[in-house]
């Protein structure tokens, strides 16, 4: 996997910002680096799921591998 800024964006920026901003009475501002931080977290989750899958002798990543990270 690529390191740092070389990583591809795995998130749809506009949809993710919309979700982070919220709706209704309370809305939030989203900083410029928020998407990058969330993208890094997604890469970390993927890495953890791959490791868990390999440790269990499987080649198929299951939802549990991601949620249990």
C-alpha positions as CSV (number, residue, x, y, z in Angstrom):
1,X,0.0,0.0,0.0
2,X,1.2,3.5,-0.8
3,X,2.3,5.8,2.0
4,X,1.2,9.3,2.9
5,X,0.0,11.7,0.2
6,X,0.6,9.1,-2.5
7,X,-2.5,7.2,-1.4
8,X,-5.6,7.3,-3.6
9,X,-8.7,8.8,-2.2
10,X,-11.1,6.0,-1.3
11,X,-13.9,8.2,-0.3
12,X,-16.3,10.2,-2.4
13,X,-15.4,13.7,-1.2
14,X,-18.7,15.5,-1.7
15,X,-20.8,12.7,-0.1
16,X,-18.4,12.3,2.8
17,X,-18.4,16.1,3.5
18,X,-22.1,16.1,3.3
19,X,-22.3,13.3,5.9
20,X,-19.8,15.0,8.2
21,X,-21.6,18.4,8.0
22,X,-24.8,16.9,9.2
23,X,-28.2,18.3,8.7
24,X,-31.1,19.8,10.7
25,X,-30.6,22.2,13.6
26,X,-26.9,21.5,14.1
27,X,-24.4,21.4,11.3
28,X,-20.7,21.3,11.4
29,X,-17.9,22.8,9.3
30,X,-15.5,20.4,7.7
31,X,-11.8,21.3,7.6
32,X,-9.6,20.8,4.5
33,X,-7.7,17.9,6.2
34,X,-10.7,16.0,7.5
35,X,-11.1,14.0,4.4
36,X,-7.4,13.1,4.3
37,X,-7.6,11.9,7.9
38,X,-10.7,9.9,7.3
39,X,-9.1,8.4,4.2
40,X,-6.0,7.4,6.3
41,X,-8.3,5.7,8.7
42,X,-10.1,3.7,5.9
43,X,-6.6,2.6,4.7
44,X,-5.8,1.5,8.3
45,X,-9.1,-0.5,8.5
46,X,-8.3,-2.2,5.2
47,X,-4.9,-3.1,6.4
48,X,-6.2,-4.5,9.7
49,X,-8.9,-6.5,7.8
50,X,-6.3,-8.0,5.5
51,X,-4.1,-9.0,8.4
52,X,-7.0,-10.6,10.3
53,X,-8.1,-12.5,7.2
54,X,-4.5,-13.8,6.5
55,X,-4.2,-14.8,10.2
56,X,-7.3,-16.9,9.9
57,X,-6.0,-18.6,6.8
58,X,-8.6,-17.0,4.5
59,X,-8.4,-15.1,1.2
60,X,-11.9,-13.6,1.5
61,X,-12.3,-10.5,3.6
62,X,-15.6,-10.6,5.5
63,X,-17.5,-7.8,7.2
64,X,-16.4,-9.1,10.6
65,X,-12.7,-8.6,9.6
66,X,-13.5,-4.9,9.1
67,X,-15.8,-4.3,12.0
68,X,-13.6,-6.1,14.5
69,X,-10.6,-3.9,13.7
